[in-house]
Amino acid sequence: MCFIAGVWSSCAIMQVYCSLHHLISCSSLTPIQRPEMYIIGAQPLCSQLSGLSQGQRKLCQLYQDHMVYIGDGAKTGIKECQYQFRQRRWNCSTVDNTSVFGRVMQIGSRETAFTYAISAAGVVNAISRACREGELSTCGCSRAARPRDLPRDWLWGGCGDNVHYGYRFAREFVDAREREKNYPRGSSEHTRMLMNLQNNEAGRQAVYNLANVACKCHGVSGSCSLKTCWLQLADFRRVGEFLKEKYDSAAAMRIGRKGKLEQVDKRFNAPTPEDLVYIDPSPDYCLRNETTGSLGTQGRLCNKTSEGMDGCELMCCGRGYDQFKTYKHERCHCKFHWCCYVKCKRCTTLVDQFVCK
C-alpha cells in the first residue's frame, strides 16, 4: 500500500506515475484517443488514480491536464535517484514490487529524505516545461522579471520555462496530503510530516534556484550583435547532483518542546529551506531485509580498485567477492566521413568483473 500512517505524499506522486503508466502507457489507446481523460470535471482519470489524498484528488479534477506531467516528473525523479545511487549500497531499489520505493519509505532516513526531494523536484521540472511548451491550459511561457545584471542592449523575452508556476503548483499538489492531517503536536506522525514538508521544499528550491538565463545570438553572419534571453531550467542531472550533495550533508533532527524540528547536534548550522533533514538512522543495506525493504548487496557489481562506496570492500560489507570474466562490446576506431557521418568499428574485449558474495 502507498498510504502509510497518512503522510507519504512523495509515494502519492509515485503512485500517480504508476497508475498513469498503467492507464495510458500500457493501454492500446493513446491519450489523444482518450480525450475524456482530460476533460475538466470528468471523473475517469482521477477516480482511477490510487494513492491520492482528498485534496490531491480535488486538484486532479481541476487540473487533469497536469496529471500526466506529474507522472512524467515522478519518472524523471526515479531515474535520477537510480543514477545518483547506482554506486551505493542502497541503489534506489526495493524488494516490494507493489510500489516504487517500498518499505524503505516507512523509515525517516536520509534515503527517504532524498526520495521526497527528488520527487518534488521532478514535478516542478515537468510542470514548468509543460507550461513553456503550451501543454497546460492555465499557464504559458515564463513571466519572470528581467535580471538586473543583464546588459541593457540584450532583449529579455523568448519563451522561458515557467518555473514560478511549476514551483507553486508542485507546492500545492505535493504538500496537500501533509497539510490535510491534524496530527497531535510532538507526535511521531507530526514529526514525520514536518520532515516530509522540509524535504519537499528542498527539492522544489533546487529546481527553482538552479534555473538560469539562456541567450541566443542574432546578427549578420553570426556576429551576435544582439541577444535574446529567457529563463531556462537547469539540466535535471545538475539538480540530482545538487540534491545528492544535500543528502550527504543532511541534518539529523528531532522534535523540540515547541513541536518544531530541531537539530540533534546543535554545533552545526541550522538547515535552510534548501537542506535535507532526517529523523531516523538509515537501516543496514548490506543484507536483504523484507521488513526495511533492503535488497542487500549480494550479487552487486563492485570496483576492486576503488576505495569509495563502489569499492568491493565497502559495497560487499566485508563478505568478499567473486571474480569472473565477461566480454565488453563498444564502438571504437571511429572516423568522420565527408559528408556527414561517423563510421565506427565494434571492438570486443575480455574484462574482469567483480560481484559481491
C-alpha positions as CSV (number, residue, x, y, z in Angstrom):
1,M,0.0,0.0,0.0
2,C,1.2,3.5,-0.8
3,F,-0.7,5.2,2.1
4,I,1.3,4.6,5.3
5,A,0.5,6.5,8.5
6,G,-1.3,9.0,6.3
7,V,1.7,11.1,5.4
8,W,3.5,9.7,2.4
9,S,3.0,12.5,-0.2
10,S,6.0,11.5,-2.2
11,C,4.7,8.0,-2.5
12,A,1.4,9.5,-3.8
13,I,3.4,11.2,-6.6
14,M,5.0,7.9,-7.5
15,Q,1.5,6.3,-7.4
16,V,0.3,8.8,-9.9
17,Y,3.2,7.8,-12.2
18,C,2.5,4.1,-11.7
19,S,-1.3,4.5,-12.2
20,L,-0.8,6.7,-15.3
21,H,1.7,4.2,-16.7
22,H,-0.9,1.5,-16.3
23,L,-3.8,3.6,-17.6
24,I,-2.0,5.3,-20.5
25,S,1.3,3.8,-21.5
26,C,0.2,0.2,-21.2
27,S,-3.1,0.9,-23.0
28,S,-3.7,0.3,-26.7
29,L,-5.2,3.8,-26.8
30,T,-3.1,6.9,-26.7
31,P,-4.1,9.9,-24.5
32,I,-5.2,11.7,-27.7
33,Q,-7.5,8.8,-28.4
34,R,-9.0,9.0,-24.9
35,P,-9.9,12.7,-24.7
36,E,-12.4,12.0,-21.9
37,M,-9.4,11.6,-19.6
38,Y,-8.6,15.3,-19.9
39,I,-12.0,17.0,-19.7
40,I,-12.1,19.3,-16.7
41,G,-14.5,17.8,-14.2
42,A,-14.6,14.4,-15.8
43,Q,-14.1,11.5,-13.4
44,P,-12.3,8.6,-15.2
45,L,-8.7,9.7,-14.7
46,C,-8.9,11.0,-11.1
47,S,-11.1,8.1,-9.9
48,Q,-8.6,5.6,-11.2
49,L,-5.5,7.2,-9.7
50,S,-5.0,5.4,-6.4
51,G,-3.0,6.9,-3.6
52,L,-4.3,10.4,-3.8
53,S,-5.5,12.3,-0.8
54,Q,-8.8,14.2,-0.8
55,G,-7.0,17.5,-1.6
56,Q,-4.9,15.9,-4.3
57,R,-8.0,14.4,-5.9
58,K,-9.7,17.8,-6.0
59,L,-6.6,19.3,-7.6
60,C,-6.6,16.4,-10.1
61,Q,-10.2,17.1,-11.1
62,L,-9.4,20.8,-11.5
63,Y,-6.1,20.3,-13.4
64,Q,-6.5,17.0,-15.1
65,D,-4.2,18.0,-17.9
66,H,-1.4,18.4,-15.3
67,M,-1.6,14.8,-14.1
68,V,0.4,13.3,-17.0
69,Y,3.2,15.7,-16.3
70,I,3.2,14.9,-12.6
71,G,3.7,11.3,-13.7
72,D,6.5,12.4,-16.1
73,G,8.1,14.3,-13.2
74,A,7.9,11.2,-11.0
75,K,9.5,9.1,-13.7
76,T,12.3,11.6,-14.0
77,G,12.8,11.6,-10.3
78,I,13.0,7.8,-10.1
79,K,15.6,7.6,-12.9
80,E,17.7,10.3,-11.4
81,C,17.6,8.6,-7.9
82,Q,18.8,5.4,-9.5
83,Y,21.6,7.2,-11.3
84,Q,22.8,9.1,-8.3
85,F,22.8,6.0,-6.0
86,R,24.0,3.5,-8.7
87,Q,27.3,3.0,-6.8
88,R,25.8,2.9,-3.2
89,R,24.6,0.0,-1.1
90,W,21.1,1.4,-1.4
91,N,20.7,1.9,-5.2
92,C,17.2,3.4,-5.1
93,S,15.5,0.0,-5.5
94,T,13.1,-2.0,-3.3
95,V,12.1,-5.6,-2.5
96,D,8.5,-4.5,-2.7
97,N,7.2,-4.7,-6.3
98,T,3.8,-3.0,-5.3
99,S,5.4,0.4,-5.1
100,V,8.4,2.3,-6.4
101,F,10.5,2.6,-3.2
102,G,8.6,0.2,-1.0
103,R,9.1,-0.2,2.8
104,V,12.2,2.0,2.7
105,M,9.8,4.9,2.8
106,Q,8.5,3.9,6.2
107,I,11.8,5.0,7.8
108,G,12.5,8.7,8.1
109,S,16.1,8.2,6.9
110,R,18.4,10.1,4.6
111,E,17.3,7.9,1.7
112,T,13.7,8.7,2.3
113,A,14.6,12.4,2.5
114,F,16.2,12.2,-0.9
115,T,13.3,10.4,-2.5
116,Y,10.9,13.1,-1.3
117,A,13.1,15.9,-2.6
118,I,13.9,14.4,-6.0
119,S,10.2,13.5,-6.5
120,A,9.1,17.1,-5.7
121,A,11.9,18.4,-7.9
122,G,10.7,16.2,-10.8
123,V,7.2,17.6,-10.6
124,V,8.4,21.2,-10.7
125,N,10.7,20.4,-13.6
126,A,7.9,18.7,-15.6
127,I,5.2,21.2,-15.0
128,S,7.5,24.2,-15.7
129,R,8.5,22.7,-19.0
130,A,4.9,21.8,-20.0
131,C,3.9,25.4,-19.4
132,R,6.5,26.6,-21.8
133,E,5.5,24.0,-24.5
134,G,1.9,25.1,-24.3
135,E,0.6,21.8,-23.0
136,L,-1.3,23.2,-20.0
137,S,-4.4,25.4,-20.1
138,T,-3.6,27.5,-17.0
139,C,0.0,28.6,-17.8
140,G,2.3,29.6,-20.6
141,C,5.8,31.0,-21.0
142,S,7.7,32.4,-18.1
143,R,6.9,35.9,-17.0
144,A,10.0,36.2,-14.8
145,A,11.3,39.8,-14.3
146,R,14.3,40.9,-16.3
147,P,17.5,40.2,-14.4
148,R,19.2,43.4,-13.2
149,D,22.6,42.3,-14.4
150,L,21.5,41.6,-18.0
151,P,23.2,44.0,-20.4
152,R,20.8,46.8,-21.5
153,D,21.1,46.1,-25.2
154,W,20.1,42.5,-24.8
155,L,16.4,41.6,-25.2
156,W,14.6,39.9,-22.4
157,G,11.8,37.6,-23.6
158,G,11.6,34.5,-25.6
159,C,9.6,31.6,-24.2
160,G,11.2,30.6,-21.0
161,D,10.4,27.7,-18.7
162,N,7.7,28.8,-16.2
163,V,9.5,27.7,-13.1
164,H,7.4,30.1,-11.0
165,Y,4.2,28.3,-11.9
166,G,5.8,24.9,-11.6
167,Y,7.0,25.7,-8.1
168,R,3.6,27.0,-6.9
169,F,1.6,24.1,-8.4
170,A,4.1,21.5,-7.1
171,R,3.8,23.0,-3.6
172,E,0.0,22.8,-3.7
173,F,-0.1,19.3,-5.0
174,V,2.8,17.6,-3.3
175,D,2.2,19.1,0.1
176,A,-1.6,18.7,0.1
177,R,-1.5,15.3,1.8
178,E,0.8,16.5,4.6
179,R,-1.2,19.6,5.3
180,E,-4.6,17.9,5.4
181,K,-3.9,15.9,8.5
182,N,-4.1,17.4,12.0
183,Y,-1.7,15.2,14.0
184,P,-1.1,15.9,17.7
185,R,1.9,18.4,18.0
186,G,5.0,16.5,19.0
187,S,3.7,13.1,17.9
188,S,5.8,10.8,15.7
189,E,3.3,11.4,12.8
190,H,3.6,15.1,13.2
191,T,7.4,14.8,13.3
192,R,7.4,12.8,10.1
193,M,5.1,15.3,8.5
194,L,7.5,18.2,9.2
195,M,10.4,16.2,7.8
196,N,8.4,15.5,4.6
197,L,7.5,19.1,4.1
198,Q,11.1,20.2,4.6
199,N,12.4,17.8,2.1
200,N,9.6,18.5,-0.4
201,E,10.6,22.2,-0.2
202,A,14.3,21.4,-0.6
203,G,13.5,19.6,-3.9
204,R,11.4,22.5,-5.2
205,Q,14.1,25.0,-4.2
206,A,16.7,23.1,-6.1
207,V,14.9,23.4,-9.4
208,Y,13.8,27.0,-8.7
209,N,17.3,28.2,-7.7
210,L,19.3,26.4,-10.4
211,A,17.2,27.8,-13.2
212,N,19.3,30.2,-15.1
213,V,19.4,32.7,-18.0
214,A,19.9,31.3,-21.5
215,C,20.5,33.5,-24.6
216,K,20.5,33.2,-28.3
217,C,22.6,35.4,-30.7
218,H,21.2,37.4,-33.5
219,G,23.1,39.4,-36.1
220,V,24.6,39.3,-39.6
221,S,26.8,36.2,-40.3
222,G,26.5,35.2,-36.6
223,S,28.1,38.4,-35.3
224,C,26.0,38.2,-32.2
225,S,25.4,41.9,-32.2
226,L,22.1,41.3,-30.4
227,K,20.9,38.7,-27.9
228,T,17.5,37.4,-26.8
229,C,17.5,35.9,-23.4
230,W,15.0,33.9,-21.3
231,L,14.7,31.8,-18.1
232,Q,15.7,28.2,-18.6
233,L,15.6,25.1,-16.3
234,A,18.9,23.6,-15.4
235,D,19.6,20.1,-16.7
236,F,17.9,17.7,-14.3
237,R,21.2,15.9,-13.8
238,R,22.5,19.0,-12.2
239,V,19.5,19.1,-9.9
240,G,20.2,15.5,-8.9
241,E,23.8,16.2,-8.2
242,F,22.9,19.2,-6.0
243,L,20.4,17.1,-4.0
244,K,22.9,14.3,-3.7
245,E,25.2,16.8,-2.0
246,K,22.4,17.8,0.3
247,Y,21.8,14.1,1.0
248,D,25.5,13.7,2.1
249,S,25.2,16.7,4.4
250,A,21.6,16.1,5.6
251,A,20.9,17.2,9.2
252,A,19.7,14.8,11.9
253,M,16.6,16.3,13.5
254,R,14.2,15.6,16.4
255,I,11.0,17.2,17.7
256,G,11.5,20.0,20.1
257,R,9.5,21.2,23.1
258,K,7.6,23.7,20.9
259,G,6.6,21.0,18.4
260,K,9.1,22.0,15.8
261,L,12.0,20.2,14.3
262,E,15.4,20.9,16.0
263,Q,18.9,19.6,15.3
264,V,20.2,16.7,17.2
265,D,23.7,18.2,17.1
266,K,23.4,22.0,17.5
267,R,27.1,22.6,16.8
268,F,26.2,22.7,13.1
269,N,24.4,25.5,11.3
270,A,20.6,25.2,11.3
271,P,19.3,23.7,8.0
272,T,17.9,26.2,5.4
273,P,14.9,25.5,3.2
274,E,17.4,24.1,0.6
275,D,18.7,21.4,3.0
276,L,17.6,17.8,3.6
277,V,16.7,16.6,7.0
278,Y,16.0,13.1,8.5
279,I,14.8,11.8,11.9
280,D,15.8,8.1,11.8
281,P,19.1,6.4,11.2
282,S,19.4,4.5,7.9
283,P,18.9,0.8,8.0
284,D,21.6,-1.7,7.2
285,Y,21.5,-2.1,3.4
286,C,24.2,-4.8,3.4
287,L,21.7,-7.7,3.7
288,R,18.3,-8.4,2.3
289,N,15.6,-7.4,4.7
290,E,11.9,-7.7,3.9
291,T,11.0,-5.5,6.9
292,T,13.1,-2.5,6.0
293,G,12.8,-3.0,2.2
294,S,16.6,-3.5,1.8
295,L,17.6,-5.6,-1.2
296,G,21.1,-6.2,0.2
297,T,24.3,-6.1,-1.9
298,Q,24.7,-9.7,-2.8
299,G,25.2,-10.1,-6.5
300,R,26.1,-6.4,-7.0
301,L,29.0,-5.4,-9.2
302,C,31.9,-3.7,-7.4
303,N,35.1,-1.9,-8.3
304,K,38.1,-3.8,-6.9
305,T,40.5,-0.8,-7.2
306,S,38.1,1.8,-5.7
307,E,38.3,2.9,-2.1
308,G,34.9,4.6,-2.3
309,M,31.4,3.3,-1.7
310,D,31.5,1.4,-5.1
311,G,34.7,-0.4,-4.0
312,C,34.4,-4.1,-3.2
313,E,35.3,-3.8,0.4
314,L,32.5,-1.3,1.2
315,M,29.9,-2.5,-1.3
316,C,30.3,-6.1,-0.2
317,C,30.2,-5.2,3.5
318,G,33.3,-7.3,4.2
319,R,31.7,-10.5,2.8
320,G,34.2,-10.8,0.0
321,Y,33.5,-11.0,-3.8
322,D,33.8,-13.3,-6.7
323,Q,35.7,-12.6,-9.9
324,F,34.7,-13.6,-13.4
325,K,35.5,-12.6,-16.9
326,T,33.0,-11.2,-19.4
327,Y,33.1,-9.7,-22.9
328,K,32.7,-6.0,-23.3
329,H,31.4,-4.6,-26.6
330,E,32.0,-1.0,-27.5
331,R,32.4,1.4,-30.5
332,C,36.0,2.1,-31.5
333,H,38.2,3.4,-34.2
334,C,35.6,6.0,-35.2
335,K,36.2,8.1,-38.4
336,F,34.4,11.1,-39.8
337,H,33.4,10.7,-43.4
338,W,32.6,13.7,-45.7
339,C,29.8,14.5,-45.7
340,C,28.5,14.0,-43.0
341,Y,28.6,10.8,-40.9
342,V,30.8,9.0,-38.4
343,K,31.6,5.3,-39.0
344,C,32.9,3.1,-36.2
345,K,34.1,-0.4,-35.7
346,R,32.8,-2.7,-33.0
347,C,35.5,-3.8,-30.6
348,T,35.2,-6.7,-28.2
349,T,37.5,-7.0,-25.1
350,L,37.6,-9.5,-22.3
351,V,37.4,-7.8,-18.9
352,D,37.4,-8.8,-15.3
353,Q,34.3,-8.1,-13.2
354,F,33.7,-8.5,-9.5
355,V,30.5,-9.4,-7.8
356,C,29.7,-9.3,-4.0
357,K,29.2,-12.6,-2.3
